[in-house]
Amino acid sequence: MDTLDLFIYSHIGTWDDEVSAQDVVRILAEHSQAARVRVLINSGGGDVYEGLAIHDALVRHGAAIEVLVEG
């Protein structure tokens, strides 16, 4: 089984040092054949709308999704 580990180790948003929905969409597109996506989160928070867009992108991908909140 092909597993993609997706690390969100920053604030969620659109500034240069944050993880954006666009970043996640790009990574998911690069790994479109992954049967499983493991999302590891260590984030102080961020923009709720970017977070919702990340959620939607994960759902659209179609893989089994596992989320581990580390901090």
N, C-alpha and C positions, 0 to 999 in steps of 0.2 A: 504494500500500500504506500503510495506516494504521499508524504506528509509535508506540508509547508508550515514552518514555524515563523509566525509574524510577531515581531517584537514592537510593542508600543511603549517605549521607555522615555517619554517626554510628554509635555503638555499636548493636548489635542487642539489644533487650530490651524491657521493659515500663515502664521509668521514663519520666518526662515528656520527657526530652531524648534518648531513644533511639528507633530505628525498630522497631516491633513487627510481628508477623505480622498483627495486626488492621489496622494502617495499610496494609500491602500489600494485604490482601484488599479493603479499602475502595477503594483506588485501582484495583485490577484490575476491580472491579465497575463503577466509573465509566467504565472503558474496555473494556467487554466485547467490543466489536467490533474491537479492535485485532488486526491480523493478525500483528504482530511486537511483541515486548517486548524492549527493550534495557535491561539492568540494569547500572548503573554503580555500582561499589562502592569507597568509600574509607572503611574502617572499621577501628577498632582491635580488633574482635572483639565478643564478647558472649555471650549465652545460646545454647547449642547447640540447645536445644529450639525456641526462637523461629526460629532459622535453618532448622531442619528444616521447621517449619510454613510459612515463607516459600517454601522449595523446593517443598513440596507444593502451595501455592496457585498458584505459577507453572505447575507441571505441569498442574493442573486447568484453568487458564485456556484452554489449547488453542492458544495462539499459538506461533509460532516464537520461541524464547528465545535471546537472545545476552547473554552476561555479560562485562563488561569490568572487571577488577580494577585499579583505579588506585592503590591504596595501602593 
